[in-house]
Amino acid sequence: MNIDTLAGEGTRTKGDFKRGLGDVTGDTRLQQDGAADQLSGGLRKGVGQVRDFVRKNPAASYTAAGIFGLAILNSLRGKSTRRATR
């Protein structure tokens, strides 16, 4: 577990609290702030989990990065050929 995972979970929990408090008081701004904290906390926690996975499984990470890179290249190549045929 790393700092991103811990900080993300803390931010998500803070968002849960804010959103719940906003629901109880009817404060839409507090609800929105809570939802934003939930989202950013979840994203940061996800980044931390990916970092942990990469640290524990470097070979699998390289394979996944290669597949992801090939998918991006193929999608870019497909877009450029479509433009040329128009």
C-alpha positions as CSV (number, residue, x, y, z in Angstrom):
1,M,0.0,0.0,0.0
2,N,1.4,3.4,-0.9
3,I,0.5,7.1,-0.2
4,D,-1.8,7.4,-3.2
5,T,-3.9,4.5,-2.0
6,L,-4.2,5.8,1.5
7,A,-4.8,9.5,0.5
8,G,-7.4,8.4,-2.1
9,E,-9.3,6.4,0.5
10,G,-9.2,9.3,2.9
11,T,-10.5,11.8,0.3
12,R,-13.2,9.3,-0.8
13,T,-14.3,8.9,2.8
14,K,-14.3,12.7,3.3
15,G,-16.5,12.9,0.2
16,D,-18.9,10.3,1.6
17,F,-19.2,12.4,4.7
18,K,-19.8,15.7,2.9
19,R,-22.3,14.2,0.5
20,G,-24.2,12.6,3.4
21,L,-24.2,15.8,5.3
22,G,-25.4,17.6,2.3
23,D,-28.2,15.1,1.8
24,V,-29.4,15.6,5.4
25,T,-29.2,19.4,5.4
26,G,-30.4,19.8,1.8
27,D,-27.3,21.7,0.8
28,T,-26.7,21.0,-2.9
29,R,-23.3,22.7,-2.9
30,L,-22.1,20.4,-0.1
31,Q,-23.5,17.4,-2.0
32,Q,-21.6,18.4,-5.1
33,D,-18.4,19.0,-3.2
34,G,-18.8,15.6,-1.6
35,A,-19.4,13.9,-5.0
36,A,-16.3,15.6,-6.4
37,D,-14.2,14.4,-3.4
38,Q,-15.6,10.9,-3.9
39,L,-14.6,10.9,-7.5
40,S,-11.1,12.4,-7.0
41,G,-10.5,10.0,-4.1
42,G,-11.5,7.0,-6.1
43,L,-9.2,8.0,-8.9
44,R,-6.2,8.6,-6.7
45,K,-6.9,5.3,-4.9
46,G,-7.0,3.6,-8.3
47,V,-3.6,5.2,-9.3
48,G,-2.2,3.8,-6.1
49,Q,-3.5,0.3,-6.8
50,V,-2.0,0.4,-10.3
51,R,1.4,1.5,-8.8
52,D,1.2,-1.4,-6.3
53,F,0.4,-3.9,-9.1
54,V,3.3,-2.6,-11.2
55,R,5.7,-2.9,-8.3
56,K,4.6,-6.5,-7.6
57,N,4.2,-7.7,-11.2
58,P,6.7,-6.0,-13.5
59,A,6.4,-8.6,-16.3
60,A,2.6,-8.4,-16.4
61,S,2.8,-4.6,-16.4
62,Y,5.2,-4.6,-19.4
63,T,2.8,-6.9,-21.3
64,A,-0.2,-4.8,-20.5
65,A,1.6,-1.6,-21.4
66,G,2.6,-3.1,-24.7
67,I,-0.9,-4.3,-25.5
68,F,-2.3,-0.9,-24.6
69,G,0.3,0.9,-26.8
70,L,-0.5,-1.3,-29.7
71,A,-4.2,-0.6,-29.3
72,I,-3.5,3.1,-29.3
73,L,-1.3,2.8,-32.4
74,N,-3.9,0.8,-34.2
75,S,-6.7,3.2,-33.4
76,L,-4.6,6.2,-34.5
77,R,-3.6,4.4,-37.7
78,G,-7.3,3.6,-38.4
79,K,-8.3,7.2,-37.9
80,S,-5.6,8.5,-40.3
81,T,-6.7,6.1,-43.1
82,R,-10.3,7.1,-42.7
83,R,-9.4,10.7,-43.2
84,A,-7.5,10.0,-46.3
85,T,-10.4,8.2,-48.0
86,R,-12.8,11.0,-47.5
